[in-house]
């Protein structure tokens, strides 16, 4: 994978040289891992009550280039760091438990943008994600009559899929010539966990800033 990332970095630099725009982007990630095997039943066996799968908050930051293929059609390759994961909650009368699982990816979206009306674009394209290290875990719980407790840990990357493929769909609006606001939903198509039917879905809200236009 390191060789692939090195090759892609070289390709990205070559592409950037021939690009028409170079910019940066950042924003909020609202992510969730959907467990297809009856939602979260790999955790349900541990508890009497159903485990609630909630949105996990994170962020993304990266760079992009654009190529105007026509007056209305733009191709936008990106290189993005993304913090995403899942939040699992259990609540009973005698205790509650909240667990945050955070995964870290280097994502490579290749986005096609079409201007439907002046300044408003619809976006779609594939995204190739590469896992960066272990997943970090933070658990917080309370048993009735006691103080809140917490503990940090990790999930070894050998239990996680090193590659994540997703389809990105979204909208984008050009506020000024340099600044765009972006709304995007990444639909995961590969399993997040190696031995579990699990897909990572991420809602992204953020800004793009064009540094240079050539």
C-alpha positions as CSV (number, residue, x, y, z in Angstrom):
1,X,0.0,0.0,0.0
2,X,2.9,2.4,0.7
3,X,4.2,1.9,-2.8
4,X,0.7,2.7,-4.2
5,X,0.4,5.8,-2.1
6,X,3.9,7.0,-3.2
7,X,2.9,6.4,-6.9
8,X,-0.4,8.2,-6.4
9,X,1.4,11.1,-4.7
10,X,3.6,11.5,-7.7
11,X,0.7,11.3,-10.1
12,X,-1.2,13.8,-8.0
13,X,1.7,16.3,-8.3
14,X,1.9,15.8,-12.0
15,X,-1.9,16.3,-12.3
16,X,-1.6,19.4,-10.1
17,X,0.9,20.9,-12.5
18,X,-1.6,20.6,-15.4
19,X,-4.6,21.5,-13.4
20,X,-6.6,24.7,-13.8
21,X,-7.3,25.2,-10.1
22,X,-5.5,24.2,-6.9
23,X,-7.3,24.5,-3.6
24,X,-7.8,23.3,0.0
25,X,-10.9,22.0,1.8
26,X,-12.0,21.2,5.3
27,X,-15.2,20.5,7.3
28,X,-17.3,18.3,9.5
29,X,-17.8,14.5,9.3
30,X,-20.9,12.9,10.6
31,X,-20.2,9.2,10.2
32,X,-21.9,5.9,11.0
33,X,-21.0,2.3,10.5
34,X,-24.0,0.2,9.5
35,X,-23.9,-3.4,10.5
36,X,-26.0,-5.4,8.1
37,X,-26.1,-8.5,10.3
38,X,-29.2,-7.3,12.2
39,X,-27.6,-3.8,12.9
40,X,-25.2,-4.2,15.8
41,X,-25.8,-7.8,17.0
42,X,-22.1,-8.5,17.4
43,X,-22.5,-6.1,20.4
44,X,-26.0,-7.0,21.3
45,X,-25.0,-10.4,22.8
46,X,-23.1,-8.5,25.5
47,X,-26.1,-6.5,26.7
48,X,-29.8,-7.1,27.6
49,X,-30.9,-4.0,25.7
50,X,-30.5,-3.1,22.1
51,X,-27.3,-1.2,21.1
52,X,-28.1,2.1,19.5
53,X,-25.8,3.0,16.6
54,X,-25.4,6.8,16.6
55,X,-23.6,9.4,14.5
56,X,-19.9,9.9,15.3
57,X,-18.5,13.4,14.9
58,X,-15.1,13.9,13.1
59,X,-13.5,16.1,10.5
60,X,-11.8,16.1,7.2
61,X,-9.0,18.3,5.6
62,X,-7.3,18.0,2.3
63,X,-6.5,19.5,-1.1
64,X,-8.1,19.4,-4.6
65,X,-7.5,20.3,-8.2
66,X,-10.1,21.0,-10.9
67,X,-10.2,20.6,-14.7
68,X,-12.9,22.4,-16.7
69,X,-14.0,19.9,-19.3
70,X,-16.8,22.2,-20.6
71,X,-18.7,25.3,-19.6
72,X,-20.7,23.2,-17.1
73,X,-18.7,20.0,-16.5
74,X,-15.8,19.9,-14.1
75,X,-13.6,17.0,-12.9
76,X,-12.2,17.4,-9.4
77,X,-9.6,14.9,-8.0
78,X,-8.9,15.2,-4.2
79,X,-6.5,14.0,-1.5
80,X,-8.2,14.1,1.9
81,X,-7.5,13.0,5.5
82,X,-10.7,11.9,7.1
83,X,-11.5,11.1,10.8
84,X,-14.6,8.9,10.9
85,X,-16.1,5.9,12.8
86,X,-19.1,5.0,14.9
87,X,-20.7,5.8,18.3
88,X,-22.5,3.0,20.1
89,X,-24.8,3.5,23.0
90,X,-26.5,1.2,25.6
91,X,-28.9,2.5,28.3
92,X,-30.6,0.5,31.0
93,X,-32.2,1.6,34.3
94,X,-29.1,0.6,36.3
95,X,-26.3,1.7,33.9
96,X,-25.4,3.3,30.6
97,X,-22.4,2.9,28.2
98,X,-21.2,5.0,25.3
99,X,-18.3,3.9,23.0
100,X,-16.7,6.0,20.3
101,X,-14.7,4.2,17.6
102,X,-12.6,6.5,15.5
103,X,-10.9,5.3,12.3
104,X,-8.5,7.4,10.2
105,X,-8.3,7.3,6.4
106,X,-6.5,8.9,3.5
107,X,-9.3,9.2,0.9
108,X,-8.9,9.9,-2.8
109,X,-12.3,11.0,-4.3
110,X,-12.5,11.6,-8.0
111,X,-15.5,13.9,-8.4
112,X,-17.5,14.9,-11.5
113,X,-19.3,18.2,-11.0
114,X,-22.1,19.5,-13.2
115,X,-23.5,23.0,-12.9
116,X,-27.3,22.7,-13.0
117,X,-27.9,26.4,-12.4
118,X,-25.6,29.4,-12.0
119,X,-23.2,28.5,-9.1
120,X,-25.0,25.3,-8.0
121,X,-23.3,21.9,-8.8
122,X,-24.3,18.3,-8.4
123,X,-21.4,16.0,-7.6
124,X,-20.8,12.3,-8.0
125,X,-17.9,10.0,-8.2
126,X,-15.9,7.1,-6.7
127,X,-13.8,7.4,-3.5
128,X,-10.8,5.2,-2.7
129,X,-9.9,5.1,1.0
130,X,-6.8,3.7,2.7
131,X,-6.7,3.0,6.5
132,X,-4.1,4.9,8.5
133,X,-3.2,2.8,11.5
134,X,-5.3,1.3,14.3
135,X,-8.8,2.5,15.3
136,X,-8.9,4.5,18.5
137,X,-11.6,3.6,21.1
138,X,-13.0,5.6,24.0
139,X,-15.6,4.1,26.3
140,X,-17.5,6.0,29.0
141,X,-20.0,4.4,31.4
142,X,-22.0,4.9,34.6
143,X,-23.4,2.4,37.0
144,X,-26.2,3.7,39.3
145,X,-24.8,5.2,42.4
146,X,-21.2,5.6,41.2
147,X,-19.2,8.2,39.4
148,X,-18.8,8.2,35.6
149,X,-15.9,6.1,34.4
150,X,-13.9,6.1,31.1
151,X,-11.2,4.2,29.4
152,X,-9.2,4.5,26.1
153,X,-8.0,1.8,23.9
154,X,-7.6,0.7,20.3
155,X,-8.7,-1.9,17.7
156,X,-5.7,-3.3,15.9
157,X,-5.7,-2.6,12.1
158,X,-5.5,-6.4,11.4
159,X,-9.2,-6.6,12.3
160,X,-10.1,-3.7,9.9
161,X,-10.3,-3.6,6.2
162,X,-7.2,-1.7,4.9
163,X,-9.2,-0.5,1.8
164,X,-12.5,1.4,1.8
165,X,-14.4,2.0,-1.5
166,X,-17.3,4.4,-1.5
167,X,-19.5,6.3,-3.9
168,X,-19.7,10.1,-3.2
169,X,-22.9,12.1,-3.9
170,X,-23.4,15.7,-3.2
171,X,-24.2,19.4,-3.8
172,X,-21.9,22.4,-4.0
173,X,-22.6,26.1,-4.2
174,X,-20.2,28.8,-5.3
175,X,-20.4,31.6,-2.7
176,X,-17.6,33.6,-4.4
177,X,-15.0,33.0,-7.1
178,X,-12.7,31.5,-4.5
179,X,-15.1,29.9,-1.9
180,X,-17.5,27.0,-2.2
181,X,-19.8,25.4,0.4
182,X,-20.1,21.7,0.0
183,X,-22.5,19.0,1.1
184,X,-21.5,15.4,0.4
185,X,-22.6,11.9,1.4
186,X,-20.1,9.0,1.0
187,X,-21.8,5.6,0.7
188,X,-19.4,2.8,1.8
189,X,-19.5,-0.3,-0.4
190,X,-16.7,-2.4,1.4
191,X,-16.7,-3.8,4.9
192,X,-15.1,-1.7,7.6
193,X,-14.4,-4.8,9.8
194,X,-12.7,-7.8,8.1
195,X,-15.1,-10.4,9.6
196,X,-18.3,-8.4,9.9
197,X,-20.8,-7.1,7.3
198,X,-20.2,-3.4,8.1
199,X,-20.3,-0.4,5.9
200,X,-19.1,3.1,6.7
201,X,-21.3,6.0,5.6
202,X,-20.2,9.6,6.0
203,X,-22.0,13.0,5.7
204,X,-19.6,15.9,5.0
205,X,-20.3,19.6,5.4
206,X,-17.5,22.0,4.7
207,X,-15.8,24.7,2.6
208,X,-13.5,24.7,-0.3
209,X,-11.0,27.5,-1.0
210,X,-9.3,28.0,-4.3
211,X,-5.7,29.0,-3.7
212,X,-4.6,29.4,-7.3
213,X,-6.3,29.5,-10.7
214,X,-4.1,28.9,-13.7
